[in-house]
Amino acid sequence: MARYIFIMGGVMSGIGKGITTSSIGRILKDKGFLVSAIKIDPYINVDAGTMNPVEHGEVFVADDGTESDQDIGNYERFLGQNMSIDNYMTTGSVYLSLIERERKMEFGGKCVEVVPHIPEEVIAKIKRLEKKTKADFILIEIGGTVGEYQNLLFLEAARMLKLKEPKNVLFVLVSYLPIPNTIGEMKTKPTQYAVRSLNSAGIQPDIIIARAAMAVDEPRKKKISIFCGVDEKDIISAPDIKSIYEVPLNFEKDDLGNRILKKFNLKAKKSNGGQWKKMFSNIQNPTKQVKIGIVGKYFKTGDFTLMDSYISVIEAIKHASYYFKAKPEITWISAEQFEENPKLLADLKKFDGIIVPGGFGNRGVEGKIKAIEFCRKKKIPFFGLCLGMQLATIEFARNVCGIKKANSMEFAKAELSSDQTAEPVIDMMLEQKKLLKESRYGGTMRLGAYYCKIKSKTISAKAYGKEIISERHRHRYELNNKYKEILEKRGLIIAGINPEKDLAEIVELPKIKHPFFVATQFHPEFKSNPLEPHPLFREFIRASLKQKK
Ligand code: GLN
């Protein structure tokens, strides 16, 4: 029988509900329990695949191809476990499955209503995860902020589950305590309002995670305790800290794990936190630095640049750096500037390694190709991810094989016919052409885990230490096999192939020619975590550190 912990947000969004959920998961896992987690996104979108990452943050891809919220990535990174469709739901997906059941007459002529059927569907999904994972704890993170119209039905599901199983349900509110400059004092009132708002949905929080610039002091803990009806010991300080990976350790300073267990009348089975502590000590005590540049599209919302769109890439760089006790310094480099002023390419020499990550659409593409050419010629360690691999191939085709018009059909703006770009070195996959003709965009890319066979004696072979690997994908285009022969003849190594469909998955340059030039059609960043950095990121950072010397 599982216990359910609902994690909700108060006052404002973006205060770390996902990291809180992941950290609670880590703490309970280290105490010997089986943990799983669900993220609830209040959007009508059936999944995150159709959401613009600038607006919503990264689209995280699971092994089963689920395109989900970036918090699922945090769950994987903190728990070291694979997530799937069962770990994610949106308002849209809940309605969709309910409507599908209604169409199959599963309700036997009854009226199907928003309440109770939607909350019941939510609870059924939670139970499905429980059945599948046999977890001792299911953590359920409700997106958005309490008091929003959008997540009311999910709060209703939480309330109904508590009613059915009062001993098995716990409510955690992650709230924010501002310290206005003009007052210079931490204010508890917004949190009091958030709790009132939660109360009006029939929910009383058991634990409050007090997010603030600094730790919450005793007088304010008292105040929150009195006004919100929560034991002082259950008000957990969550001050701003430098690394998200410190959050579980920080929560434990306030004994959060044992407070949770006590409420369920449970005792820790084990005390396993050593590995996490050791990893964090590497973060805290770096012996060197590594400077990594990410060349991407320039993107902003208003005055703010959202690094969140590439959170898994950034975290994967960090994991690999921590492995070498190095402190990563990560800089976002706008690709478009190289189109306007190629002289700026010389700035890339300041970096120990360059990454060109995934992306869609043609903005900034020519600048990225110039950056890749520069890295290839100046022997700067280069790592290309998905679109980065496609562009590395185009660069090689143009500048080494002399195929001047080499391009991707994605940029030739002619998805449906191959003859509109002269040299489609990167072409749309056949089945994709059909899907797009029918405007079937949602959930139809080549998604999730596919096998890849690695060529022996390559950088990739050495990094993985095995011949067959599995990595996650999210793309519609691929290296056109018609060009394979000439590319290989001129020295590009196709280091990984999908055996079923004969698709190129990894391209490399030989080690004798370049310190590290590797690019993958898949997204290795989705499979990195702080205790197990991804082998290719690890080798990329190793080469970057060497470059530095
Ligand atoms: N736009 C490219 C494609 O669809 C690359 C996608 C990506 O980088 N994830 O194939």
Residues whose N, C-alpha, C, O or C-beta is under 5 A from the ligand:
A	BS01	LIG	G358 G359 F360 L385 C386 L387 R474 H475 R476 Y477
